[in-house]
Amino acid sequence: MSLPADDSTLCLKETADFLKVTVATVHKQVNEGRLPAPVYVAPRAPRWFRSELIAALEATRALPRDARAARRAARLASSAAA
């Protein structure tokens, strides 16, 4: 895998600040597979590549119309199953 020369790594707090979420949300999204797993430069020192975070955000971004349709379909499916 080839990374750009200016691709910096972010610690957990910097990652949370970059994504404008809490540290707990970063852990949750990594566990759900929405964010890439960190690279450990040392024990207890996770780092994320800025380019991988941007790519993950782009991959999960939906247009408002698509997001609304997905929520509506999920609600219909859950009400039909009940």
Backbone as JSON, one array per atom type, in Angstrom:
{
  "sequence": "MSLPADDSTLCLKETADFLKVTVATVHKQVNEGRLPAPVYVAPRAPRWFRSELIAALEATRALPRDARAARRAARLASSAAA",
  "N": [[0.85, -1.17, 0.0], [0.64, 2.13, -0.88], [1.26, 5.23, 0.5], [0.5, 8.73, 0.52], [3.13, 11.18, 0.69], [2.69, 13.3, 2.44], [0.85, 12.34, 4.24], [-0.36, 12.4, 7.31], [-0.34, 11.01, 10.66], [-2.81, 10.5, 13.16], [-3.43, 10.76, 16.64], [-5.6, 9.21, 19.1], [-7.2, 11.21, 20.39], [-6.8, 13.37, 18.63], [-7.91, 12.26, 16.35], [-10.6, 12.01, 17.12], [-11.19, 14.74, 17.45], [-10.74, 15.62, 14.82], [-12.79, 14.28, 13.47], [-14.9, 15.38, 14.75], [-16.27, 14.14, 16.89], [-16.82, 12.15, 19.89], [-14.3, 10.45, 21.88], [-15.21, 7.94, 22.63], [-17.06, 7.46, 20.61], [-15.39, 7.18, 18.42], [-14.12, 4.73, 19.05], [-16.41, 3.08, 19.01], [-17.24, 3.29, 16.3], [-15.06, 2.19, 15.0], [-15.23, -0.44, 15.92], [-17.67, -1.13, 14.73], [-16.92, -1.14, 12.13], [-17.05, 1.09, 10.56], [-15.05, 2.94, 10.6], [-11.54, 2.81, 9.85], [-9.32, 0.32, 11.26], [-6.96, 1.11, 13.83], [-3.41, 1.84, 13.54], [-0.87, 0.55, 15.44], [1.71, 2.21, 16.85], [3.15, 1.86, 19.08], [2.67, -0.06, 22.08], [-0.55, 0.59, 23.33], [-0.8, 2.94, 21.89], [-2.51, 3.99, 19.61], [-2.81, 4.94, 16.16], [-4.2, 6.77, 13.45], [-4.34, 7.04, 9.94], [-4.69, 10.05, 8.25], [-5.62, 10.17, 5.6], [-6.93, 7.69, 5.33], [-9.04, 8.0, 7.1], [-10.46, 10.07, 5.86], [-11.15, 8.78, 3.49], [-12.82, 6.78, 4.53], [-14.91, 8.32, 5.52], [-15.89, 9.42, 3.14], [-16.77, 7.09, 1.91], [-18.91, 6.32, 3.49], [-20.66, 8.36, 3.33], [-23.84, 9.59, 2.53], [-26.29, 10.8, 0.28], [-28.78, 13.17, 1.26], [-31.39, 12.45, 0.37], [-31.07, 9.73, -0.23], [-30.33, 8.75, 2.29], [-32.66, 9.28, 3.75], [-34.48, 7.62, 2.4], [-33.37, 5.14, 3.02], [-33.71, 5.05, 5.81], [-36.51, 5.05, 5.92], [-37.09, 2.61, 4.63], [-35.93, 0.85, 6.44], [-37.55, 1.31, 8.7], [-40.03, 0.39, 7.7], [-39.41, -2.3, 7.27], [-38.87, -3.16, 9.88], [-41.36, -2.76, 11.09], [-42.92, -4.52, 9.62], [-41.83, -6.93, 10.37], [-42.59, -7.14, 12.97]],
  "CA": [[0.0, 0.0, 0.0], [1.44, 3.34, -1.0], [0.62, 6.37, 1.11], [1.09, 10.01, 0.13], [4.22, 11.62, 1.56], [2.19, 14.24, 3.45], [-0.22, 11.69, 5.0], [0.01, 12.38, 8.72], [-1.09, 10.12, 11.54], [-3.5, 11.19, 14.24], [-3.67, 9.97, 17.84], [-7.03, 9.02, 19.36], [-7.84, 12.5, 20.66], [-6.77, 14.13, 17.39], [-8.88, 11.63, 15.45], [-11.93, 12.42, 17.59], [-11.34, 16.16, 17.12], [-10.83, 15.72, 13.36], [-14.12, 13.8, 13.07], [-15.88, 16.13, 15.55], [-17.02, 13.19, 17.71], [-16.13, 11.82, 21.14], [-13.36, 9.32, 21.84], [-16.03, 6.73, 22.69], [-17.66, 7.27, 19.29], [-14.33, 6.65, 17.55], [-14.01, 3.3, 19.36], [-17.63, 2.42, 18.55], [-17.25, 3.23, 14.85], [-14.03, 1.22, 14.6], [-15.81, -1.77, 16.18], [-18.73, -1.36, 13.74], [-16.33, -1.21, 10.8], [-17.27, 2.34, 9.82], [-13.74, 3.58, 10.54], [-10.47, 1.8, 9.76], [-8.63, -0.05, 12.49], [-5.75, 1.93, 13.99], [-2.07, 1.26, 13.46], [-0.25, 0.76, 16.75], [3.13, 2.53, 16.75], [3.66, 1.34, 20.34], [1.52, -0.53, 22.86], [-1.45, 1.63, 23.83], [-0.6, 4.18, 21.13], [-3.1, 3.84, 18.27], [-2.74, 6.07, 15.24], [-4.98, 6.64, 12.22], [-3.88, 7.86, 8.82], [-5.7, 11.05, 7.89], [-6.21, 9.81, 4.3], [-7.85, 6.58, 5.53], [-10.25, 8.55, 7.74], [-11.2, 10.81, 4.83], [-11.72, 7.77, 2.58], [-13.93, 6.12, 5.24], [-16.02, 9.27, 5.55], [-16.43, 9.49, 1.78], [-17.44, 5.82, 1.6], [-20.15, 6.19, 4.26], [-21.51, 9.53, 3.13], [-25.0, 9.36, 1.67], [-27.06, 11.99, -0.02], [-29.93, 13.23, 2.16], [-32.52, 11.7, -0.18], [-30.76, 8.31, -0.07], [-30.38, 8.44, 3.71], [-34.07, 9.28, 4.14], [-35.08, 6.4, 1.84], [-32.85, 4.0, 3.78], [-34.39, 5.05, 7.12], [-37.9, 4.67, 5.68], [-37.1, 1.18, 4.34], [-35.64, 0.14, 7.7], [-38.75, 1.38, 9.53], [-41.04, -0.5, 7.13], [-38.98, -3.68, 7.49], [-39.03, -3.49, 11.29], [-42.78, -2.84, 11.41], [-43.44, -5.72, 8.98], [-41.33, -8.09, 11.11], [-43.25, -7.18, 14.28]],
  "C": [[0.89, 1.24, 0.0], [0.65, 4.52, -0.44], [1.27, 7.66, 0.63], [2.15, 10.44, 1.14], [3.73, 12.53, 2.68], [1.06, 13.65, 4.29], [0.2, 11.56, 6.46], [-0.83, 11.38, 9.48], [-1.67, 10.94, 12.68], [-3.65, 10.25, 15.43], [-5.19, 9.91, 18.07], [-7.75, 10.35, 19.57], [-7.88, 13.36, 19.4], [-7.77, 13.58, 16.38], [-10.3, 12.05, 15.83], [-12.18, 13.89, 17.25], [-11.51, 16.36, 15.62], [-12.22, 15.34, 12.86], [-15.25, 14.54, 13.77], [-16.85, 15.19, 16.28], [-16.24, 12.95, 19.0], [-15.18, 10.64, 20.91], [-14.14, 8.0, 21.84], [-16.66, 6.43, 21.33], [-16.63, 6.74, 18.3], [-14.2, 5.15, 17.78], [-15.22, 2.53, 18.82], [-17.63, 2.25, 17.03], [-16.17, 2.3, 14.31], [-14.58, -0.2, 14.79], [-16.91, -2.13, 15.19], [-18.19, -1.48, 12.33], [-16.53, 0.04, 9.96], [-15.98, 3.14, 9.67], [-12.68, 2.5, 10.45], [-9.86, 1.5, 11.12], [-7.36, 0.79, 12.61], [-4.49, 1.12, 13.76], [-1.43, 1.56, 14.81], [1.24, 0.99, 16.56], [3.87, 2.07, 18.0], [2.44, 0.79, 21.1], [0.74, 0.66, 23.44], [-1.25, 2.98, 23.13], [-1.16, 4.03, 19.72], [-2.97, 5.13, 17.46], [-3.58, 5.75, 14.01], [-4.37, 7.52, 11.16], [-5.02, 8.78, 8.41], [-6.39, 10.67, 6.57], [-7.19, 8.66, 4.44], [-9.14, 7.05, 6.18], [-11.1, 9.29, 6.71], [-11.87, 9.83, 3.87], [-12.91, 7.06, 3.24], [-15.14, 7.04, 5.3], [-16.68, 9.37, 4.18], [-17.23, 8.23, 1.45], [-18.78, 5.7, 2.32], [-21.09, 7.37, 4.08], [-22.65, 9.19, 2.18], [-25.67, 10.71, 1.4], [-28.29, 12.0, 0.88], [-31.13, 12.42, 1.66], [-32.3, 10.2, 0.01], [-30.83, 7.89, 1.4], [-31.82, 8.36, 4.2], [-34.77, 8.02, 3.64], [-34.62, 5.17, 2.61], [-33.52, 3.91, 5.15], [-35.84, 4.59, 6.96], [-38.0, 3.16, 5.43], [-36.83, 0.37, 5.61], [-36.85, 0.16, 8.62], [-39.83, 0.44, 9.02], [-40.68, -1.95, 7.39], [-39.16, -4.08, 8.96], [-40.5, -3.59, 11.68], [-43.42, -4.08, 10.77], [-43.01, -6.98, 9.74], [-42.06, -8.22, 12.46], [-44.64, -7.7, 14.22]]
}
